[in-house]
């Protein structure tokens, strides 16, 4: 049986790839009535993206950030983004994003909750097992299509126009294949590294503190002025004392001499 022309072969290759495409993976079976080891194995096989959001009140944001950095280093995590600002009441607020190895997710979240008083906490898990399986299926089909087009191109049995057409189709299929690979890499990164968004803030000053702060500032300024004045007086005394002593000595010597001259 003779081989089909190149143009027909392109349609044959693409159609074959579509025919080989399997239906999207069915949703995972429910976990009901599983034993503990079965449940652990089931979840270990799932593709999960874990996230957490924490809002923590601390005494000192700067000191708390140092503790967060220590926790991240101890658990091989990364401070992906850090931003420190001041709110309307002049208290520091820090926004931190951490990227954490998924197997250390629970440890890091537990450690972070100990640096202050947790005001809000939210932990989420996104199951992308089905989406990941669908992506793997499309990747497999696309790889088969690319392989067949390359085989067809290497046969050198078609006319030049047909070869050019095969090359164009191959280039398009390779581009789509690389896009699918990039999507898989993104999924792999999100699965392997969990994200924790952390908000740190200091206690807002009370009304008593707001009233006492100006008084404290005024007393501090007054003490500073008093200290400056005393320092100035001491400086003047130190500078003038030698001259006063010298003047007294001169008067003490000159006065008897003057009286003696007046008697003569």
Secondary structure, 3 states (H helix, E strand, C coil): CCCCCHHHHHHHHHHHHHHHCCCCCCCCCCCCCCCHHHHHHHHHHCCEEEEEEEEEEECCHHHHHHHHHHHHHHCCCEEEEEEEEECCCCCEEEEEEEEEEHHHHHHHHHHHCCCCEEEEEEEEEEECHHHHHHHHHHHHHHHHHHHHHHHHHHCCCCCHHHHHHHHHHHHHHHHHHHHHHHHHHHHHHHHHEEEEEEEEEECCCCHHHHHHHHHHHHHHHHHHHHHHHHHHHHHHHHHHHHHHHHHHHHHHHHHHHHHHHHHC
